[in-house]
Amino acid sequence: MLKSGLVSVSFRQKTPEEIIALVEQCGLDGIEWGGDVHVTPGDTENAGRIGDLTRQAGLEVLAYGSYFRPGEQRAAAFAPVLASAKALGAPAIRVWAGAKWSWRADEAYVQQVIRDTREICDMAAAEGIDICYEYHGWTLTDNRFSATEVHREIGRENMRLYWQPNFCLSREDNLLALKMVLPRMRDVHVFYWDCGETRFPLEEGRPLWKSWVDLIRADGKPHSLMLEFIKDNDPRHLEQDAKTLLSLINA
């Protein structure tokens, strides 16, 4: 089953109430709440309030998008992140696999990231929460090979991956990456821009995204596809992107 959603940091300037209203208006299923503005680590009262508001609107908390970086931060610093995720009612926490490109990281750094990630996975498992690596540059999960290798080495049942395309690569290369990541993947960040990060309406990327969404759907497992990087940070473009995403999911 595929769910649709919005990454809240797409609209950092808006209040949680405004974001909930936008998501509800667009007919999306839920929200990944960001940890830098809307649901800060350790503020469990606010996290609980936002989680309640989300569910009262008939929406789901799809994930907690934290900026915690194993390898750069020790597991003890993860406690407030976990507390906010629990209060929010998030089923998963997004983290970042260090702060170095995989090809720049030496073995000692890689092993530190893995040790820290194992510890936070164990902490989150006690609360029934998944840990998900962002699939992103300047981290160890910057490509399909390093992402799957690091995931394998961590060896925790609640360790998952996000995925998003790299628009400096071809559709076929991105499809290969998705195929490799998919068995370990939980959720997807959905957007359309070029290699220079100029944003476009998602509809213009429909042929690309159709091939990727079709593969994700064929997996037969639950995944959330969450919009971000909206053109001009404009809610009107969000409405159009939401229509495109829902049509891809329901095709």
Secondary structure, DSSP 8 states (H G I E B T S, - for coil): -EEEEEEGGGGTTS-HHHHHHHHHHHT--EEEEETTTTS-TT-HHHHHHHHHHHHHTT-EEEEEE----BTTB-GGGGHHHHHHHHHHT-SEEEE---SS-GGG--HHHHHHHHHHHHHHHHHHHTTT-EEEE---TTSTTSSHHHHHHHHHHH--TTEEEEE---TTS-HHHHHHHHHHHGGGEEEEEE--B-TT--B--GGGGHHHHHHHHHHHHHT-S-EEEEE-S-GGG-HHHHHHHHHHHHHHHT-
